[in-house]
Amino acid sequence: MSRHALRHRPTRRLLDATCLLLTGAATSRAQTQDLGLRLRRVLPLACRSLIIPSVPRVGTSTLSIQLAALLTRTRGLPGLLLDASENPYDPSTPTWSARPGARPPTTAAQAHALVGITDDNLLGRLRLPAWRDERPPQWDDVRTHLFRFHDTVLTEAALMHDAHLLASAHHVHSVVLVSRATRADVEATRRRIAALAAPLAQVPRRPRLLHAVVATEPGSVLIPRLRKHETLIPFDSVLARTTATRTPAPGFIERPTGLALTRLAADIVDAVDVVEAVDAARPQGNS
């Protein structure tokens, strides 16, 4: 981190605390409690989310890891993070490969032994072939054998055309499109979301489209006013130091970033109930 960032970080934390006092701690506590309830709600089945970058090098890997860690630690249940990005974020992550003739896992312990578990014994990680066009068959294999043993399953994909996104949309509860915090990128992603709305309405299980706007550089962010299901992830000096072997825990990142990640994670959890409720209400002939 630069000396400039080190000099100003204590000031930022002081400003955070001052704003909290001036704007009302009671309101902040109520919002925190609401987010906590949303994050910890009991789900009917594994929460499945697909995270897709809209442009290269937008911080999708860091975002995916932070969301997966936040969900598992908050919910206290095992989760799975699948890295199907263009470039492996952590080369030490185990690679999933189908084993002909091998018996599939029948217990949670057997399933968790097949994935690389992090130090908290909650988050498993697997490397898959890059998911840039058609869905990798390894993803379907993992879905068949491992998903049911995990509470949350997040998949980081590569840049993907809309046709391939639509072909796999019914397998997840939410799709998080990640764009850079510039006016051009935000507006381009909004146009993409609008174009996806009509064809997604015909999908048997329509996922919720979420938009994560990531500030990849320090300084002011000049973007259009955020809409529903859009979240700004502010630049964070801690996350800027994240590497493949060192990932700061959600509790140690800066408060605005932690709050933004928590809101996005809560939206991901909310999507499960929404998608399952809509699917249950569909006439059997249309499913």
ZAMARGU-4260 file (C-alpha; in steps of 0.2 Angstrom, whole numbers, plus 5000, padded with zeros to 4 digits):
<rodrens>
0) 5000/5000/5000 | 5006/5018/4996 | 5011/5030/5010 | 4997/5041/5004 | 4984/5027/5008
5) 4992/5023/5025 | 4992/5041/5030 | 4973/5043/5025 | 4966/5027/5031 | 4965/5032/5049
10) 4956/5048/5044 | 4944/5037/5033 | 4940/5026/5048 | 4937/5042/5059 | 4925/5049/5046
15) 4916/5032/5045 | 4913/5033/5064 | 4908/5051/5064 | 4895/5048/5050 | 4888/5034/5060
20) 4885/5045/5075 | 4878/5059/5065 | 4866/5049/5054 | 4860/5039/5069 | 4867/5023/5076
25) 4849/5016/5079 | 4846/5017/5060 | 4862/5008/5056 | 4859/4995/5069 | 4841/4991/5061
30) 4849/4990/5044 | 4862/4978/5051 | 4849/4967/5059 | 4839/4967/5044 | 4854/4961/5033
35) 4858/4948/5046 | 4841/4941/5046 | 4841/4940/5027 | 4858/4932/5026 | 4854/4919/5039
40) 4837/4914/5033 | 4833/4895/5031 | 4834/4890/5012 | 4824/4876/5004 | 4839/4870/4994
45) 4857/4876/4990 | 4859/4894/4985 | 4866/4895/4967 | 4874/4910/4959 | 4883/4913/4943
50) 4895/4928/4943 | 4900/4935/4926 | 4912/4949/4922 | 4906/4962/4909 | 4923/4968/4905
55) 4941/4960/4908 | 4950/4963/4925 | 4936/4970/4934 | 4939/4961/4951 | 4927/4947/4949
60) 4939/4934/4957 | 4941/4945/4973 | 4922/4949/4973 | 4918/4930/4972 | 4930/4925/4985
65) 4923/4939/4997 | 4905/4934/4994 | 4908/4916/4996 | 4918/4918/5012 | 4905/4930/5019
70) 4890/4919/5015 | 4898/4903/5023 | 4904/4912/5039 | 4888/4922/5042 | 4877/4906/5039
75) 4889/4894/5047 | 4886/4881/5034 | 4898/4874/5021 | 4899/4883/5004 | 4907/4879/4987
80) 4916/4892/4976 | 4919/4886/4958 | 4933/4895/4948 | 4928/4894/4930 | 4936/4910/4925
85) 4948/4913/4911 | 4964/4913/4922 | 4965/4902/4938 | 4965/4914/4953 | 4974/4902/4964
90) 4984/4888/4956 | 4984/4878/4971 | 4965/4876/4970 | 4960/4857/4966 | 4954/4854/4949
95) 4938/4844/4947 | 4939/4829/4935 | 4926/4815/4933 | 4932/4799/4938 | 4924/4785/4928
100) 4919/4770/4939 | 4921/4780/4955 | 4907/4780/4967 | 4899/4797/4970 | 4900/4804/4988
105) 4885/4799/4999 | 4889/4809/5014 | 4894/4827/5017 | 4911/4822/5024 | 4915/4812/5008
110) 4909/4827/4997 | 4920/4839/5007 | 4935/4828/5006 | 4934/4830/4987 | 4936/4849/4987
115) 4950/4861/4994 | 4943/4867/5011 | 4949/4884/5018 | 4955/4886/5035 | 4938/4890/5042
120) 4933/4872/5037 | 4917/4879/5028 | 4922/4885/5011 | 4927/4872/4998 | 4935/4878/4981
125) 4937/4869/4965 | 4945/4874/4948 | 4934/4870/4932 | 4938/4873/4914 | 4935/4891/4909
130) 4916/4894/4906 | 4916/4907/4892 | 4904/4899/4880 | 4895/4882/4882 | 4893/4876/4900
135) 4908/4865/4905 | 4902/4847/4907 | 4913/4847/4923 | 4901/4860/4931 | 4886/4848/4928
140) 4896/4834/4936 | 4899/4844/4951 | 4881/4850/4951 | 4875/4831/4951 | 4887/4825/4964
145) 4892/4840/4976 | 4879/4853/4976 | 4867/4845/4988 | 4880/4844/5001 | 4883/4863/5001
150) 4872/4877/5007 | 4879/4890/4995 | 4887/4887/4978 | 4895/4902/4969 | 4903/4900/4951
155) 4914/4913/4944 | 4914/4912/4925 | 4923/4921/4911 | 4916/4934/4899 | 4901/4926/4892
160) 4889/4929/4877 | 4871/4931/4881 | 4866/4916/4872 | 4876/4905/4883 | 4871/4914/4899
165) 4852/4911/4894 | 4856/4892/4890 | 4862/4890/4908 | 4851/4902/4918 | 4838/4890/4924
170) 4852/4881/4934 | 4855/4896/4946 | 4845/4907/4957 | 4854/4923/4953 | 4866/4930/4940
175) 4878/4944/4945 | 4885/4954/4931 | 4900/4964/4937 | 4905/4980/4928 | 4918/4993/4931
180) 4912/5009/4940 | 4912/5020/4925 | 4897/5028/4917 | 4900/5019/4900 | 4902/5002/4908
185) 4887/5004/4920 | 4876/5010/4905 | 4882/4996/4894 | 4878/4983/4908 | 4861/4990/4910
190) 4857/4989/4892 | 4862/4971/4893 | 4851/4967/4908 | 4837/4975/4898 | 4840/4964/4883
195) 4840/4949/4894 | 4824/4952/4903 | 4812/4946/4889 | 4821/4930/4885 | 4824/4926/4903
200) 4805/4928/4906 | 4803/4912/4895 | 4816/4902/4906 | 4807/4889/4917 | 4817/4895/4932
205) 4820/4913/4930 | 4835/4919/4940 | 4837/4936/4947 | 4849/4948/4938 | 4860/4958/4950
210) 4872/4971/4945 | 4888/4974/4955 | 4897/4990/4950 | 4915/4989/4956 | 4927/5004/4959
215) 4944/4997/4954 | 4954/5013/4958 | 4953/5026/4972 | 4945/5042/4970 | 4928/5049/4966
220) 4915/5038/4957 | 4905/5046/4943 | 4891/5034/4938 | 4872/5036/4936 | 4861/5034/4951
225) 4860/5016/4956 | 4844/5006/4953 | 4836/4992/4962 | 4847/4976/4962 | 4862/4987/4959
230) 4876/4988/4972 | 4892/4999/4971 | 4907/4990/4978 | 4919/5005/4983 | 4937/5004/4981
235) 4945/4996/4996 | 4964/4997/5000 | 4963/4980/5009 | 4955/4971/4994 | 4968/4980/4983
240) 4981/4970/4992 | 4972/4953/4989 | 4983/4939/4981 | 4980/4921/4977 | 4987/4916/4994
245) 4981/4930/5005 | 4963/4935/5006 | 4958/4947/5020 | 4942/4941/5029 | 4926/4951/5027
250) 4927/4958/5044 | 4944/4966/5041 | 4940/4976/5025 | 4934/4994/5026 | 4916/4997/5033
255) 4908/5004/5017 | 4915/4989/5007 | 4909/4977/5020 | 4892/4984/5020 | 4891/4984/5001
260) 4896/4966/5000 | 4884/4961/5014 | 4870/4969/5004 | 4874/4960/4988 | 4876/4944/4998
265) 4859/4946/5005 | 4852/4949/4988 | 4859/4933/4982 | 4851/4924/4997 | 4834/4933/4993
270) 4834/4927/4975 | 4832/4909/4981 | 4815/4911/4989 | 4810/4922/4974 | 4815/4910/4961
275) 4808/4895/4970 | 4791/4903/4974 | 4789/4908/4956 | 4794/4891/4950 | 4781/4883/4962
280) 4767/4894/4956 | 4770/4889/4938 | 4757/4877/4930 | 4765/4860/4928 | 4762/4860/4909
285) 4774/4876/4908 | 4788/4869/4918
</rodrens>
